[in-house]
Amino acid sequence: MKKNKKSPTQKQSFYGVVAVLGILALGTFVTIDQMHTNRMQDQMKKVELADSKHVSEEHNNPLSTESEEQEFFETTTEQIKESTNKPLERTNVVGDSAIKTEKKEVKKTEDNISYDGTTKLKWPISGNVILPFSMDSTIYFQTLDQYQCNPGMMIQASEGADIKSIAKGKVINVEKTSKYGTTVTVDVGNHFCIKYGQLKDVTCKKGDVLEIDALIGRVAKVTEFFTLEGNHLYFEMNKNDKPVNPMKYLE
C-alpha cells in the first residue's frame, strides 16, 4: 500500500509561510528596537534643550544682568570710597598737620629768644667778684700763682647755692672740664651766649629752652685750679664767639 506524499506545491507553500513569519518577527523586533532608540534620543534632546534654555535664560535675563551690574557698581563704589577715605591717610594728614604745628610752635618759641644786648640783666647770684673779667691785660691767679687773661669773672658763692637763668635762652652745650668743672652754655639770641661754670646737680640738657629764673644747677665745690680763691660761680658772656665784659650787661 503506497504512502501519501505532500505535493511540491504544498511544501513550497509551507516554507514560504515560515519565511514570511520570520521576516515579520524580525521586522517587529527591529521596529521595537528602533522605537526604543528613538525614545531615548528624544529624551536626550529634551534634556539638552532644557539645559540650553536654562543657560540662555540666565544669560539673557535682564533682571539677572541688572543685578550683577548693580552689584559690580556697588562693590566698585565701595572700594573707591574705602580707597579715598582710608583711616591711615587721614591719620597721616593729621600727623603731618600736627608735625607742622609742632614745628611752628617750636620756631615761635625759639623766635622769642632774642636778647637785645642793651637790656640790663640781673646778677646770677649775689656775691663778691673774686676775679674780674680781663682780656686786655693779665690778672693774678693765686692758686696757679701766675698772671693770665680772664675771659669771664668769678662770683663768690656757697657750695649748693641755686643758679638760675638770667635770660631766656636755649641750652647749646653741657660739658665738664678740669678747669671750670661742669658748665652750661645758653644761647640767648642775637649772637649772645652765657656760660655758667663750677656747677653740680645740673637740671637741664642740650636743646632745652630755659625761661628767666629757671633753675640751671647748684654751685659745686671748686676745682683744684681755684682752691685758694674758694667756691664761686664762673660766669662768662660771649658775643659772636668772643668774650665780652659781663659787667656791661649786668644791672
C-alpha positions in Angstrom: 0.0 0.0 0.0 1.5 3.3 -1.0 2.1 6.3 1.4 0.6 9.6 0.6 3.3 12.3 -0.2 2.8 16.0 0.0 2.9 17.6 -3.3 5.8 20.0 -4.1 3.4 22.9 -4.2 2.3 22.4 -0.7 5.9 22.0 0.6 6.9 25.3 -1.1 3.9 27.0 0.4 4.9 25.8 3.9 8.4 27.2 3.6 7.0 30.4 2.2 4.8 30.9 5.2 7.7 30.2 7.6 9.8 32.7 5.8 7.1 35.3 5.9 6.6 34.7 9.6 10.4 35.0 10.2 10.5 38.3 8.2 7.6 39.6 10.2 9.1 38.6 13.5 12.5 40.2 12.5 10.7 43.4 11.3 8.8 43.6 14.6 12.0 43.2 16.6 13.7 45.9 14.5 10.8 48.2 14.8 10.6 47.8 18.6 14.4 48.4 18.9 14.1 51.5 16.7 11.2 52.8 18.7 13.2 52.4 21.9 16.2 54.1 20.3 14.1 57.0 19.1 12.5 57.4 22.5 16.0 57.6 24.1 17.2 60.1 21.6 14.0 62.2 22.1 14.6 62.2 25.9 18.3 63.3 25.4 17.2 66.1 23.1 14.7 67.3 25.6 17.3 67.3 28.4 19.8 69.2 26.1 17.1 71.6 25.0 16.1 72.3 28.7 19.7 72.9 29.7 20.3 75.1 26.8 17.1 77.1 27.5 18.1 77.4 31.2 21.5 78.7 30.3 20.1 81.1 27.8 17.6 82.4 30.2 20.2 83.0 32.9 22.5 84.7 30.4 19.8 86.9 28.8 17.7 87.5 31.9 17.6 91.3 32.2 17.0 91.1 35.9 20.0 88.9 36.4 22.2 91.1 34.3 21.0 94.2 36.0 21.5 92.6 39.4 25.1 91.7 38.5 25.8 95.1 37.1 24.3 96.8 40.2 26.4 94.5 42.5 29.6 95.3 40.5 28.8 99.1 40.6 28.2 99.0 44.4 31.3 97.0 45.0 33.4 99.3 42.8 31.9 102.4 44.5 32.6 100.9 48.0 36.2 100.2 47.0 36.6 103.8 45.7 35.2 105.1 49.0 37.5 102.9 51.1 40.5 103.9 49.0 39.6 107.6 49.3 38.8 107.5 53.0 41.4 105.2 54.4 42.0 106.0 58.1 45.7 105.7 57.5 45.7 108.5 55.1 43.6 110.7 57.4 46.0 109.8 60.2 48.9 110.8 58.0 47.2 114.1 57.2 46.5 114.8 60.9 50.1 113.6 61.7 51.6 116.0 59.1 49.5 118.8 60.4 50.5 118.1 64.0 54.2 118.0 63.0 53.8 121.3 61.2 52.0 122.8 64.1 54.7 121.5 66.5 57.5 122.8 64.3 55.7 126.2 64.1 55.3 126.3 67.9 59.0 125.4 68.4 60.0 128.0 65.9 57.8 130.5 67.6 59.4 129.7 71.0 62.9 130.0 69.6 62.0 133.3 67.9 61.2 134.7 71.4 64.9 134.1 72.3 66.2 137.5 71.4 68.3 139.3 74.0 68.9 142.7 72.5 72.3 143.4 74.2 71.0 146.6 75.8 68.6 145.4 78.4 70.3 145.1 81.8 70.4 141.5 83.2 70.1 140.7 86.9 73.0 139.0 88.6 73.0 135.2 88.5 73.9 135.2 92.2 74.7 137.8 94.9 78.4 137.8 95.9 81.7 139.5 95.6 83.7 139.3 92.4 86.8 137.2 93.2 88.4 137.6 89.8 87.1 140.1 87.3 86.9 139.9 83.5 90.1 140.9 81.9 91.1 140.2 78.3 93.1 143.4 77.6 95.6 142.7 80.5 96.5 139.8 82.7 95.5 139.4 86.4 97.0 137.3 89.1 95.6 133.8 89.8 96.6 132.9 93.4 96.2 129.1 93.1 98.0 129.0 89.8 100.5 131.6 91.1 100.6 133.3 87.7 99.1 136.1 85.7 96.6 135.3 83.0 93.8 136.8 81.0 90.4 136.0 82.3 87.5 135.5 79.7 84.9 135.6 82.4 84.5 136.5 86.1 84.3 134.6 89.3 81.5 135.5 91.7 81.9 134.2 95.3 79.2 131.7 96.2 78.5 129.0 98.8 78.5 125.4 97.7 75.0 124.2 96.9 73.6 127.7 96.1 71.0 127.8 93.4 72.0 129.2 90.0 69.1 130.4 87.8 68.9 131.6 84.2 69.1 135.4 83.9 67.8 135.5 80.3 65.6 133.3 78.2 67.7 131.0 76.0 68.4 127.6 74.5 70.9 125.3 76.0 73.6 124.6 73.4 76.2 122.8 75.5 76.6 121.0 78.8 80.2 119.8 79.4 82.7 119.2 82.2 86.3 120.5 82.1 89.1 120.1 84.6 89.4 123.9 85.0 85.8 125.2 85.2 84.0 121.9 86.2 80.5 121.3 84.9 79.5 124.2 82.7 76.2 125.1 80.9 76.2 127.3 77.8 73.0 129.1 76.8 72.3 130.9 73.6 70.2 134.0 74.5 69.8 135.3 70.9 71.4 137.9 68.6 74.8 136.1 68.8 74.9 136.4 72.6 75.8 133.3 74.8 76.1 132.9 78.5 78.2 130.3 80.3 77.6 129.2 83.8 80.5 127.2 85.4 81.6 125.4 88.6 78.2 123.7 88.8 76.7 120.5 90.1 73.2 118.9 90.1 72.5 120.4 86.6 68.8 120.2 85.8 68.9 120.9 82.0 70.3 119.3 78.9 71.3 120.3 75.4 68.4 121.5 73.4 66.3 122.7 76.4 64.8 126.2 76.3 65.2 127.9 79.6 62.9 130.7 80.8 64.1 133.5 83.0 64.7 132.3 86.6 64.7 128.6 85.5 66.9 126.5 87.8 70.1 125.5 86.0 72.0 123.8 88.8 73.9 124.5 92.0 77.3 125.7 92.9 79.8 122.8 93.2 83.0 122.5 95.2 85.6 124.5 93.3 88.1 122.7 91.1 91.7 122.4 92.0 92.6 125.3 89.7 90.9 127.7 92.2 91.2 126.2 95.6 92.7 129.3 97.1 90.1 131.6 95.5 87.4 129.5 97.1 83.9 128.3 95.9 82.4 130.5 93.3 80.2 130.7 90.1 82.2 131.1 86.9 80.2 133.5 84.7 81.1 134.3 81.1 79.4 136.1 78.3 80.2 135.9 74.6 79.1 137.8 71.5 79.9 136.4 68.1 82.0 133.7 69.9 84.3 136.4 71.5 84.4 137.1 75.3 82.8 140.3 76.4 82.8 142.1 79.8 79.7 140.8 81.7 79.7 144.0 83.8 78.5 145.9 80.7 75.3 143.8 80.7 74.5 143.3 84.3 72.4 145.6 86.5 
